[in-house]
Every structure is written in C-alpha cells, then in structure tokens.
Amino acid sequence: MRIKILAIVERDGNRFHAYCPAFKGLHMDGNTEQEALDRTIDGLKWYLDSLQRHGDPIPVGPDRVIVDDRPMIQNPEVLPDALIQSLEVQWLPSAGQP
C-alpha cells in the first residue's frame, strides 16, 4: 500500500521537530530535518500497524492519504520557515501480528 502523508518539520532549538497533522500524537525529533523525517516514517508505520490491530480506519482527507497532489496547507499555526514535506510510506499490513 502506498500512502502519502503531509509532514511538517520545524526547528526546535538546535534540533528538529516533525509531525503529521492527520495522525494525532505522532511527533518525532531529530538532529537534522532528514533524521526527523526518517523517524516520522518509522513512527507512521507503527501508527498504521496499531490502527490495523485495533480495527480502526486509516484517516483519509486532503492531508492524509494523497495520490496525485501535494496537499494544501490550511493550518495558520505552521511557522513560516517550516519544511513541509509529503512523505511516502510503503506499509505492508501485517496479518495477525500482535
């Protein structure tokens, strides 16, 4: 399954903070923008596995599952110098994994 998800990376002191507005509670950090994004991709896979285990749907919407276009930002709280990235996650739903 190919999923594109909006991710925002902001500077946080001398580190970087990344989050995906569609996935509440998923916040990652890193020493670099790329490290924060890489950790976010790993976190998204865990998040998707958890949704599957609990029988919850994958959130859909303009900033969640994107097929053709980069999503429009509608959050005025995003800092002007924030990196906005559309992450593509290759996720294989596990069958019966705890």
N, CA and C atoms as a LAMMPS dump frame, in Angstrom:
ITEM: TIMESTEP
0
ITEM: NUMBER OF ATOMS
294
ITEM: BOX BOUNDS ff ff ff
-5.0000000000000000e+02 5.0000000000000000e+02
-5.0000000000000000e+02 5.0000000000000000e+02
-5.0000000000000000e+02 5.0000000000000000e+02
ITEM: ATOMS id mol type element x y z
1 1 1 N 0.847 -1.165 0
2 1 2 C 0 0 0
3 1 3 C 0.898 1.234 0
4 2 1 N 0.614 2.174 -0.878
5 2 2 C 1.383 3.418 -0.97
6 2 3 C 0.541 4.549 -0.403
7 3 1 N 1.077 5.235 0.578
8 3 2 C 0.362 6.307 1.257
9 3 3 C 1.229 7.549 1.254
10 4 1 N 0.646 8.675 0.897
11 4 2 C 1.36 9.95 1.007
12 4 3 C 0.688 10.75 2.109
13 5 1 N 1.514 11.268 3.003
14 5 2 C 1.012 11.937 4.196
15 5 3 C 1.78 13.239 4.387
16 6 1 N 1.071 14.297 4.715
17 6 2 C 1.7 15.581 4.975
18 6 3 C 2.5 15.523 6.266
19 7 1 N 3.746 15.951 6.198
20 7 2 C 4.597 16.049 7.388
21 7 3 C 5.159 17.464 7.447
22 8 1 N 5.256 18.003 8.635
23 8 2 C 5.807 19.336 8.851
24 8 3 C 6.994 19.201 9.796
25 9 1 N 8.105 19.822 9.41
26 9 2 C 9.314 19.803 10.237
27 9 3 C 9.654 21.242 10.602
28 10 1 N 9.837 21.477 11.891
29 10 2 C 10.168 22.803 12.382
30 10 3 C 11.435 22.726 13.226
31 11 1 N 12.184 23.793 13.202
32 11 2 C 13.366 23.865 14.055
33 11 3 C 12.892 23.986 15.497
34 12 1 N 13.553 23.257 16.383
35 12 2 C 13.238 23.292 17.812
36 12 3 C 14.56 23.423 18.564
37 13 1 N 14.985 24.659 18.791
38 13 2 C 16.303 24.874 19.389
39 13 3 C 17.366 24.449 18.395
40 14 1 N 18.23 23.531 18.808
41 14 2 C 19.257 23.03 17.895
42 14 3 C 18.874 21.68 17.296
43 15 1 N 17.606 21.302 17.429
44 15 2 C 17.094 20.051 16.869
45 15 3 C 15.916 20.372 15.955
46 16 1 N 15.281 19.328 15.418
47 16 2 C 14.126 19.496 14.545
48 16 3 C 12.973 18.645 15.06
49 17 1 N 11.767 19.176 14.966
50 17 2 C 10.541 18.518 15.415
51 17 3 C 9.68 18.263 14.181
52 18 1 N 9.23 17.027 14
53 18 2 C 8.384 16.659 12.866
54 18 3 C 7.06 16.111 13.376
55 19 1 N 5.992 16.433 12.65
56 19 2 C 4.678 15.9 13
57 19 3 C 3.813 15.806 11.76
58 20 1 N 2.784 14.988 11.853
59 20 2 C 1.815 14.81 10.787
60 20 3 C 0.453 15.202 11.352
61 21 1 N -0.137 16.31 10.892
62 21 2 C -1.407 16.763 11.451
63 21 3 C -2.51 15.709 11.423
64 22 1 N -2.488 14.814 10.458
65 22 2 C -3.536 13.805 10.341
66 22 3 C -3.439 12.714 11.4
67 23 1 N -2.278 12.554 11.988
68 23 2 C -2.056 11.474 12.944
69 23 3 C -1.746 12.075 14.307
70 24 1 N -2.805 12.323 15.059
71 24 2 C -2.687 12.969 16.365
72 24 3 C -1.74 12.191 17.267
73 25 1 N -0.847 12.918 17.923
74 25 2 C 0.072 12.302 18.868
75 25 3 C 1.358 11.8 18.253
76 26 1 N 1.477 11.846 16.935
77 26 2 C 2.704 11.377 16.286
78 26 3 C 3.651 12.562 16.118
79 27 1 N 4.618 12.648 16.994
80 27 2 C 5.621 13.714 16.967
81 27 3 C 6.992 13.06 17.098
82 28 1 N 7.912 13.447 16.252
83 28 2 C 9.263 12.898 16.283
84 28 3 C 10.263 14.048 16.265
85 29 1 N 11.487 13.755 16.669
86 29 2 C 12.526 14.764 16.599
87 29 3 C 13.779 14.157 15.998
88 30 1 N 14.732 15.018 15.698
89 30 2 C 15.991 14.55 15.149
90 30 3 C 17.016 15.667 15.167
91 31 1 N 18.276 15.294 14.98
92 31 2 C 19.352 16.275 14.914
93 31 3 C 19.309 17.066 13.612
94 32 1 N 18.722 16.467 12.563
95 32 2 C 18.593 17.122 11.258
96 32 3 C 17.15 16.975 10.794
97 33 1 N 16.783 17.765 9.767
98 33 2 C 15.443 17.629 9.188
99 33 3 C 15.227 16.197 8.687
100 34 1 N 16.244 15.659 8.014
101 34 2 C 16.099 14.314 7.446
102 34 3 C 15.941 13.253 8.531
103 35 1 N 16.686 13.377 9.618
104 35 2 C 16.552 12.414 10.704
105 35 3 C 15.151 12.474 11.307
106 36 1 N 14.61 13.681 11.473
107 36 2 C 13.252 13.815 11.994
108 36 3 C 12.243 13.185 11.029
109 37 1 N 12.43 13.379 9.717
110 37 2 C 11.529 12.771 8.73
111 37 3 C 11.653 11.257 8.713
112 38 1 N 12.888 10.746 8.791
113 38 2 C 13.087 9.289 8.813
114 38 3 C 12.401 8.669 10.026
115 39 1 N 12.524 9.318 11.173
116 39 2 C 11.867 8.809 12.382
117 39 3 C 10.349 8.892 12.242
118 40 1 N 9.87 9.918 11.549
119 40 2 C 8.43 10.061 11.338
120 40 3 C 7.906 8.919 10.473
121 41 1 N 8.647 8.553 9.448
122 41 2 C 8.228 7.423 8.598
123 41 3 C 8.141 6.152 9.429
124 42 1 N 9.14 5.897 10.275
125 42 2 C 9.092 4.717 11.148
126 42 3 C 7.885 4.796 12.079
127 43 1 N 7.657 5.975 12.657
128 43 2 C 6.519 6.156 13.554
129 43 3 C 5.186 5.944 12.85
130 44 1 N 5.096 6.401 11.596
131 44 2 C 3.863 6.205 10.834
132 44 3 C 3.57 4.728 10.615
133 45 1 N 4.603 3.962 10.356
134 45 2 C 4.394 2.521 10.16
135 45 3 C 3.848 1.88 11.437
136 46 1 N 4.401 2.261 12.595
137 46 2 C 3.896 1.738 13.869
138 46 3 C 2.455 2.192 14.091
139 47 1 N 2.177 3.447 13.773
140 47 2 C 0.837 4.012 13.952
141 47 3 C -0.171 3.241 13.084
142 48 1 N 0.192 3.021 11.814
143 48 2 C -0.697 2.289 10.905
144 48 3 C -0.906 0.855 11.378
145 49 1 N 0.152 0.206 11.866
146 49 2 C 0.011 -1.144 12.413
147 49 3 C -0.952 -1.149 13.592
148 50 1 N -0.856 -0.129 14.455
149 50 2 C -1.744 -0.038 15.616
150 50 3 C -3.193 0.148 15.178
151 51 1 N -3.414 1.019 14.183
152 51 2 C -4.777 1.194 13.67
153 51 3 C -5.338 -0.132 13.174
154 52 1 N -4.51 -0.86 12.441
155 52 2 C -4.955 -2.147 11.903
156 52 3 C -5.277 -3.131 13.023
157 53 1 N -4.406 -3.223 14.024
158 53 2 C -4.632 -4.162 15.135
159 53 3 C -5.923 -3.869 15.876
160 54 1 N -6.271 -2.582 15.975
161 54 2 C -7.47 -2.19 16.717
162 54 3 C -8.703 -2.083 15.831
163 55 1 N -8.552 -2.4 14.547
164 55 2 C -9.69 -2.351 13.636
165 55 3 C -10.142 -0.941 13.307
166 56 1 N -9.247 0.041 13.5
167 56 2 C -9.581 1.433 13.209
168 56 3 C -9.226 1.755 11.759
169 57 1 N -9.985 2.647 11.128
170 57 2 C -9.695 3.004 9.733
171 57 3 C -8.485 3.919 9.626
172 58 1 N -7.854 3.895 8.481
173 58 2 C -6.783 4.846 8.196
174 58 3 C -7.455 6.18 7.904
175 59 1 N -7.024 7.252 8.562
176 59 2 C -7.641 8.551 8.302
177 59 3 C -7.479 8.943 6.836
178 60 1 N -8.515 9.517 6.253
179 60 2 C -8.444 9.999 4.876
180 60 3 C -8.793 11.476 4.858
181 61 1 N -8.288 12.171 3.885
182 61 2 C -8.555 13.597 3.754
183 61 3 C -7.432 14.261 2.988
184 62 1 N -7.518 15.577 2.832
185 62 2 C -6.535 16.271 1.984
186 62 3 C -5.108 16.241 2.509
187 63 1 N -4.911 16.015 3.815
188 63 2 C -3.539 15.969 4.333
189 63 3 C -3.165 14.581 4.823
190 64 1 N -3.925 13.596 4.425
191 64 2 C -3.704 12.259 4.954
192 64 3 C -3.276 11.276 3.885
193 65 1 N -4.149 10.853 3.046
194 65 2 C -3.807 9.879 2.011
195 65 3 C -3.903 10.588 0.669
196 66 1 N -2.765 10.842 0.069
197 66 2 C -2.698 11.634 -1.147
198 66 3 C -2.212 10.74 -2.283
199 67 1 N -2.893 10.818 -3.414
200 67 2 C -2.493 10.01 -4.552
201 67 3 C -1.773 10.84 -5.595
202 68 1 N -2.301 12.016 -5.95
203 68 2 C -1.77 12.768 -7.075
204 68 3 C -1.091 14.084 -6.728
205 69 1 N -1.526 14.76 -5.702
206 69 2 C -1.113 16.133 -5.48
207 69 3 C -0.532 16.361 -4.106
208 70 1 N 0.3 17.354 -3.999
209 70 2 C 0.782 17.796 -2.695
210 70 3 C -0.373 18.524 -2.011
211 71 1 N -0.604 18.252 -0.727
212 71 2 C -1.753 18.864 -0.046
213 71 3 C -1.566 20.362 0.179
214 72 1 N -2.675 21.037 0.277
215 72 2 C -2.66 22.467 0.592
216 72 3 C -2.571 22.623 2.104
217 73 1 N -1.79 23.58 2.563
218 73 2 C -1.651 23.847 3.992
219 73 3 C -2.762 24.793 4.412
220 74 1 N -3.545 24.386 5.396
221 74 2 C -4.627 25.219 5.883
222 74 3 C -4.47 25.501 7.37
223 75 1 N -3.281 25.305 7.907
224 75 2 C -3.038 25.494 9.324
225 75 3 C -2.228 26.767 9.525
226 76 1 N -2.857 27.844 10.04
227 76 2 C -2.121 29.096 10.199
228 76 3 C -1.035 29.042 11.274
229 77 1 N -0.99 27.968 12.073
230 77 2 C -0.004 27.857 13.133
231 77 3 C 1.342 27.332 12.652
232 78 1 N 1.429 26.92 11.386
233 78 2 C 2.691 26.423 10.84
234 78 3 C 3.643 27.604 10.7
235 79 1 N 4.837 27.446 11.231
236 79 2 C 5.833 28.515 11.173
237 79 3 C 6.238 28.79 9.73
238 80 1 N 6.503 30.055 9.391
239 80 2 C 6.826 30.395 8.008
240 80 3 C 8.075 29.706 7.471
241 81 1 N 9.051 29.362 8.33
242 81 2 C 10.271 28.716 7.85
243 81 3 C 10.231 27.196 7.997
244 82 1 N 9.051 26.639 8.272
245 82 2 C 8.92 25.187 8.452
246 82 3 C 9.086 24.474 7.114
247 83 1 N 9.691 23.311 7.163
248 83 2 C 9.789 22.446 5.996
249 83 3 C 8.484 21.663 5.899
250 84 1 N 7.838 21.725 4.755
251 84 2 C 6.6 20.982 4.55
252 84 3 C 6.899 19.913 3.527
253 85 1 N 6.654 18.688 3.903
254 85 2 C 7.052 17.541 3.089
255 85 3 C 5.88 16.587 2.96
256 86 1 N 5.713 16.027 1.798
257 86 2 C 4.747 14.962 1.615
258 86 3 C 5.527 13.658 1.686
259 87 1 N 5.323 12.901 2.759
260 87 2 C 6.048 11.649 2.947
261 87 3 C 5.331 10.523 2.213
262 88 1 N 6.089 9.654 1.613
263 88 2 C 5.51 8.465 1.01
264 88 3 C 5.978 7.279 1.833
265 89 1 N 5.022 6.539 2.376
266 89 2 C 5.309 5.422 3.259
267 89 3 C 4.893 4.139 2.561
268 90 1 N 5.795 3.209 2.456
269 90 2 C 5.479 1.873 1.941
270 90 3 C 5.139 1.028 3.16
271 91 1 N 3.881 0.698 3.339
272 91 2 C 3.418 -0.021 4.512
273 91 3 C 2.76 -1.313 4.079
274 92 1 N 3.191 -2.426 4.663
275 92 2 C 2.598 -3.722 4.383
276 92 3 C 1.809 -4.158 5.608
277 93 1 N 0.486 -4.127 5.514
278 93 2 C -0.324 -4.551 6.656
279 93 3 C 0.059 -5.965 7.069
280 94 1 N 0.268 -6.135 8.358
281 94 2 C 0.653 -7.448 8.858
282 94 3 C -0.598 -8.265 9.141
283 95 1 N -0.499 -9.529 8.88
284 95 2 C -1.631 -10.433 9.122
285 95 3 C -1.467 -11.092 10.478
286 96 1 N -2.29 -10.684 11.431
287 96 2 C -2.294 -11.332 12.73
288 96 3 C -1.117 -11.025 13.633
289 97 1 N -0.375 -9.968 13.35
290 97 2 C 0.739 -9.606 14.208
291 97 3 C 0.206 -8.965 15.477
292 98 1 N 0.793 -9.283 16.641
293 98 2 C 0.322 -8.674 17.893
294 98 3 C 0.686 -7.213 17.976
